[in-house]
Amino acid sequence: MAAIKLFLSLFVGLCAYYFYSEETLSPEMVQGKRVLVTGSSTGIGEQIAYEFARMGAHLLLTARREKQLKEVAQKCLELGASSARYVVSDMNNLISAQNVIEEARNKLGKTCISSLLVFVLLGQGRSY
């Protein structure tokens, strides 16, 4: 059993290295695309939003804290985002998550869902 776990761990590690060893997203691939980033008021989500902003994406940002979210959206516009909108939402709540999808349709276009790049960052715990 230990040998199987070791083999699987090595296999997963090699696959991850193979698929992620090179840059997978370029500005040309992202510019003008619609991107939803959850958990984007702080931490990793905030930094991901900034990276997509630098590449010229249309951003829809979600998080629980409106003040920080508004500041992140403004900075994204300054960094070069094609647009930056935000929705205050708790993605741990199913109804709230469904509202985000509706807002994405309303703010980014009704046909956007099929072409939306979605980056969901669900935290392991709550931080306020």
Disulfide bonds with the S-S distance in Angstrom:
none
